[in-house]
Amino acid sequence: GKMRLEENEIEKILKIKLRNTHVMGYLDYMLEIEKKIEVSYINEEWLLNAYGFEILRSKFQNKIKRVFDIGMSITIGLMTFPVMIIAAIIVRLESPGAIIYSQARVGENEKEFFVYKFRSMRQDAEKDGAKWAQKNDPRVTKFGNFMRKTRIDELPQLLNVIKGDMSFIGPRPERMVFIKELEKQIPYYGLRHMVKPGLTGWAQVMYPYGATVEDAKNKLEYDLYYIKCYSLYLDIIILFKTLKTVVFGKGR
């Protein structure tokens, strides 16, 4: 909701400001200090007037991002190729079923695409319909569990990046059934589909694990920050934070 300031409050703040003290609005504080955009405080008018959002307009920024994506995917793909071969063999030996598992996810402009992963669950994992991933999911195989912790299961998504379904860095692609639900409950949830989804992203490194609506709202606030403040510099920071997570094993 909108907060109206009373006359005397405005005067007080003005006095403080004129005394050379740095005064910041709540949204700016969230943006600059917490590095997220609080959705309950923004409205259409704010979105129209907000600076930033370069990634949505600038062809140059998009070209740079695409070059970064392809460069990163090829580099990481080559570095992890032996790991992928070994993973493929173990997945095949451990339980019956396909090595690579593809699942429909929502991408840019809410278009669905198929995301690739090494199969980490038993074949009949979704016989009762779509489920949120659980912390200690009984449907996950032993090696599947190891792959999820080390993110090895996501390596086939480098192919999604090369194909252009995904970016290396962006909001996490979710499934349509969950998104329809979240769009009803969280204002501006659809805005995260204005850019390509990513293998990793600002929300993923700042807010590692979440399976509730409240978590989804928090993640959205970081995703919106990313869309608004995107730069190659921010992508590089996210890359290093992700490496730290993967190497030192914080996060999911």
C-alpha positions as a Python dict, from the first residue, in 0.01 Angstrom:
ca = {
    (1, 'G'): (0, 0, 0),
    (2, 'K'): (97, 364, -35),
    (3, 'M'): (213, 554, 267),
    (4, 'R'): (117, 921, 279),
    (5, 'L'): (342, 1149, 483),
    (6, 'E'): (181, 1410, 705),
    (7, 'E'): (278, 1777, 656),
    (8, 'N'): (481, 1791, 980),
    (9, 'E'): (663, 1468, 890),
    (10, 'I'): (760, 1610, 553),
    (11, 'E'): (898, 1923, 725),
    (12, 'K'): (1096, 1711, 972),
    (13, 'I'): (1253, 1502, 698),
    (14, 'L'): (1329, 1812, 493),
    (15, 'K'): (1509, 1972, 791),
    (16, 'I'): (1721, 1658, 835),
    (17, 'K'): (1796, 1647, 465),
    (18, 'L'): (1900, 2012, 453),
    (19, 'R'): (2133, 1949, 747),
    (20, 'N'): (2335, 1746, 500),
    (21, 'T'): (2225, 1407, 623),
    (22, 'H'): (2168, 1140, 363),
    (23, 'V'): (1797, 1057, 359),
    (24, 'M'): (1671, 769, 152),
    (25, 'G'): (1323, 654, 61),
    (26, 'Y'): (1233, 300, 166),
    (27, 'L'): (1240, 165, -191),
    (28, 'D'): (1580, 320, -257),
    (29, 'Y'): (1705, 180, 71),
    (30, 'M'): (1589, -170, -28),
    (31, 'L'): (1740, -124, -372),
    (32, 'E'): (2079, 5, -263),
    (33, 'I'): (2133, -172, 69),
    (34, 'E'): (1929, -492, 50),
    (35, 'K'): (1971, -521, -329),
    (36, 'K'): (1610, -611, -395),
    (37, 'I'): (1284, -440, -492),
    (38, 'E'): (1002, -485, -247),
    (39, 'V'): (692, -574, -448),
    (40, 'S'): (435, -461, -193),
    (41, 'Y'): (564, -104, -229),
    (42, 'I'): (578, -64, -605),
    (43, 'N'): (302, 19, -852),
    (44, 'E'): (260, 84, -1224),
    (45, 'E'): (359, 448, -1184),
    (46, 'W'): (687, 351, -1015),
    (47, 'L'): (763, 97, -1289),
    (48, 'L'): (703, 357, -1559),
    (49, 'N'): (931, 612, -1393),
    (50, 'A'): (1204, 385, -1262),
    (51, 'Y'): (1546, 429, -1418),
    (52, 'G'): (1742, 118, -1515),
    (53, 'F'): (1583, -180, -1688),
    (54, 'E'): (1849, -138, -1960),
    (55, 'I'): (1845, -507, -2043),
    (56, 'L'): (1490, -473, -2176),
    (57, 'R'): (1581, -199, -2423),
    (58, 'S'): (1947, -207, -2509),
    (59, 'K'): (2041, -424, -2809),
    (60, 'F'): (2406, -371, -2718),
    (61, 'Q'): (2358, -503, -2363),
    (62, 'N'): (2174, -804, -2503),
    (63, 'K'): (2453, -878, -2750),
    (64, 'I'): (2712, -861, -2473),
    (65, 'K'): (2499, -1092, -2260),
    (66, 'R'): (2467, -1342, -2547),
    (67, 'V'): (2842, -1343, -2609),
    (68, 'F'): (2899, -1394, -2235),
    (69, 'D'): (2642, -1680, -2236),
    (70, 'I'): (2797, -1866, -2526),
    (71, 'G'): (3152, -1810, -2400),
    (72, 'M'): (3065, -1933, -2051),
    (73, 'S'): (2870, -2235, -2178),
    (74, 'I'): (3148, -2351, -2406),
    (75, 'T'): (3417, -2295, -2141),
    (76, 'I'): (3227, -2468, -1862),
    (77, 'G'): (3106, -2737, -2103),
    (78, 'L'): (3463, -2824, -2200),
    (79, 'M'): (3587, -2813, -1841),
    (80, 'T'): (3310, -3039, -1713),
    (81, 'F'): (3285, -3272, -2013),
    (82, 'P'): (3460, -3562, -1833),
    (83, 'V'): (3229, -3511, -1532),
    (84, 'M'): (2925, -3523, -1761),
    (85, 'I'): (3042, -3849, -1923),
    (86, 'I'): (3094, -4013, -1581),
    (87, 'A'): (2759, -3878, -1454),
    (88, 'A'): (2580, -4016, -1762),
    (89, 'I'): (2730, -4363, -1701),
    (90, 'I'): (2637, -4366, -1331),
    (91, 'V'): (2280, -4245, -1399),
    (92, 'R'): (2241, -4523, -1656),
    (93, 'L'): (2376, -4790, -1417),
    (94, 'E'): (2203, -4678, -1097),
    (95, 'S'): (1839, -4695, -1199),
    (96, 'P'): (1641, -4770, -1515),
    (97, 'G'): (1526, -4479, -1731),
    (98, 'A'): (1660, -4203, -1951),
    (99, 'I'): (1994, -4040, -1871),
    (100, 'I'): (1876, -3691, -1963),
    (101, 'Y'): (1542, -3579, -1834),
    (102, 'S'): (1361, -3290, -1999),
    (103, 'Q'): (1087, -3089, -1837),
    (104, 'A'): (873, -2801, -1959),
    (105, 'R'): (961, -2473, -1791),
    (106, 'V'): (847, -2117, -1846),
    (107, 'G'): (1093, -1893, -2029),
    (108, 'E'): (1107, -1543, -2172),
    (109, 'N'): (763, -1390, -2243),
    (110, 'E'): (606, -1689, -2063),
    (111, 'K'): (687, -1920, -2355),
    (112, 'E'): (750, -2278, -2248),
    (113, 'F'): (1068, -2461, -2339),
    (114, 'F'): (1223, -2791, -2234),
    (115, 'V'): (1500, -2774, -1977),
    (116, 'Y'): (1755, -3057, -1973),
    (117, 'K'): (1893, -3224, -1663),
    (118, 'F'): (2060, -3546, -1567),
    (119, 'R'): (1784, -3760, -1420),
    (120, 'S'): (1818, -3754, -1042),
    (121, 'M'): (1487, -3918, -953),
    (122, 'R'): (1342, -4259, -1010),
    (123, 'Q'): (1149, -4296, -1333),
    (124, 'D'): (800, -4283, -1181),
    (125, 'A'): (871, -3974, -969),
    (126, 'E'): (574, -3771, -1094),
    (127, 'K'): (311, -4040, -1127),
    (128, 'D'): (90, -3844, -884),
    (129, 'G'): (134, -3510, -1067),
    (130, 'A'): (374, -3218, -1026),
    (131, 'K'): (529, -3169, -684),
    (132, 'W'): (752, -2903, -532),
    (133, 'A'): (1097, -3048, -471),
    (134, 'Q'): (1136, -3142, -106),
    (135, 'K'): (1448, -3109, 108),
    (136, 'N'): (1510, -3484, 153),
    (137, 'D'): (1305, -3612, -136),
    (138, 'P'): (1246, -3988, -109),
    (139, 'R'): (1214, -4009, -490),
    (140, 'V'): (1576, -3903, -543),
    (141, 'T'): (1841, -4168, -615),
    (142, 'K'): (2168, -4176, -414),
    (143, 'F'): (2379, -4039, -697),
    (144, 'G'): (2093, -3805, -786),
    (145, 'N'): (2123, -3653, -442),
    (146, 'F'): (2496, -3600, -488),
    (147, 'M'): (2437, -3442, -831),
    (148, 'R'): (2181, -3201, -691),
    (149, 'K'): (2411, -3090, -410),
    (150, 'T'): (2697, -3027, -650),
    (151, 'R'): (2466, -2897, -926),
    (152, 'I'): (2602, -3159, -1168),
    (153, 'D'): (2243, -3245, -1264),
    (154, 'E'): (2210, -2899, -1420),
    (155, 'L'): (2511, -2921, -1652),
    (156, 'P'): (2300, -3031, -1953),
    (157, 'Q'): (2134, -2688, -1929),
    (158, 'L'): (2446, -2547, -2093),
    (159, 'L'): (2278, -2681, -2407),
    (160, 'N'): (1967, -2473, -2327),
    (161, 'V'): (2192, -2167, -2304),
    (162, 'I'): (2362, -2237, -2638),
    (163, 'K'): (2020, -2295, -2798),
    (164, 'G'): (1907, -1959, -2659),
    (165, 'D'): (1621, -2086, -2439),
    (166, 'M'): (1811, -1970, -2134),
    (167, 'S'): (2079, -1726, -2037),
    (168, 'F'): (2368, -1824, -1813),
    (169, 'I'): (2238, -1578, -1555),
    (170, 'G'): (1876, -1482, -1497),
    (171, 'P'): (1569, -1574, -1292),
    (172, 'R'): (1518, -1945, -1221),
    (173, 'P'): (1281, -2103, -1475),
    (174, 'E'): (977, -2247, -1298),
    (175, 'R'): (699, -2477, -1411),
    (176, 'M'): (377, -2340, -1556),
    (177, 'V'): (156, -2502, -1291),
    (178, 'F'): (346, -2329, -1009),
    (179, 'I'): (371, -1998, -1196),
    (180, 'K'): (-5, -1973, -1257),
    (181, 'E'): (-50, -2023, -882),
    (182, 'L'): (217, -1769, -784),
    (183, 'E'): (88, -1506, -1027),
    (184, 'K'): (-244, -1512, -844),
    (185, 'Q'): (-75, -1458, -508),
    (186, 'I'): (223, -1230, -575),
    (187, 'P'): (194, -890, -742),
    (188, 'Y'): (413, -840, -1054),
    (189, 'Y'): (524, -1203, -1054),
    (190, 'G'): (502, -1206, -1434),
    (191, 'L'): (775, -942, -1462),
    (192, 'R'): (1044, -1202, -1406),
    (193, 'H'): (959, -1342, -1751),
    (194, 'M'): (1069, -1023, -1924),
    (195, 'V'): (1419, -1170, -1953),
    (196, 'K'): (1554, -1516, -2031),
    (197, 'P'): (1570, -1747, -1732),
    (198, 'G'): (1915, -1849, -1608),
    (199, 'L'): (2117, -2139, -1478),
    (200, 'T'): (2208, -1920, -1186),
    (201, 'G'): (2104, -1570, -1086),
    (202, 'W'): (2085, -1295, -826),
    (203, 'A'): (1790, -1455, -646),
    (204, 'Q'): (1961, -1795, -647),
    (205, 'V'): (2279, -1663, -485),
    (206, 'M'): (2110, -1422, -243),
    (207, 'Y'): (1827, -1649, -132),
    (208, 'P'): (1939, -2006, -186),
    (209, 'Y'): (1648, -2237, -111),
    (210, 'G'): (1279, -2179, -109),
    (211, 'A'): (960, -2370, -159),
    (212, 'T'): (688, -2151, -9),
    (213, 'V'): (493, -1857, -153),
    (214, 'E'): (681, -1625, 84),
    (215, 'D'): (1011, -1761, -55),
    (216, 'A'): (888, -1710, -410),
    (217, 'K'): (802, -1347, -325),
    (218, 'N'): (1149, -1290, -180),
    (219, 'K'): (1311, -1445, -484),
    (220, 'L'): (1100, -1227, -713),
    (221, 'E'): (1227, -917, -530),
    (222, 'Y'): (1585, -1017, -610),
    (223, 'D'): (1490, -1108, -969),
    (224, 'L'): (1338, -761, -1018),
    (225, 'Y'): (1655, -602, -881),
    (226, 'Y'): (1852, -804, -1136),
    (227, 'I'): (1629, -697, -1427),
    (228, 'K'): (1644, -334, -1319),
    (229, 'C'): (2015, -315, -1239),
    (230, 'Y'): (2156, -561, -1493),
    (231, 'S'): (2513, -505, -1604),
    (232, 'L'): (2797, -728, -1712),
    (233, 'Y'): (2961, -639, -1379),
    (234, 'L'): (2658, -775, -1191),
    (235, 'D'): (2668, -1094, -1402),
    (236, 'I'): (3034, -1142, -1308),
    (237, 'I'): (2956, -1094, -936),
    (238, 'I'): (2679, -1355, -964),
    (239, 'L'): (2917, -1591, -1142),
    (240, 'F'): (3171, -1567, -858),
    (241, 'K'): (2904, -1606, -590),
    (242, 'T'): (2777, -1917, -772),
    (243, 'L'): (3125, -2068, -794),
    (244, 'K'): (3167, -2006, -423),
    (245, 'T'): (2838, -2184, -355),
    (246, 'V'): (2923, -2480, -578),
    (247, 'V'): (3279, -2516, -447),
    (248, 'F'): (3207, -2456, -79),
    (249, 'G'): (2862, -2611, -88),
    (250, 'K'): (2629, -2353, 56),
    (251, 'G'): (2287, -2331, -101),
    (252, 'R'): (2058, -2602, -222),
}
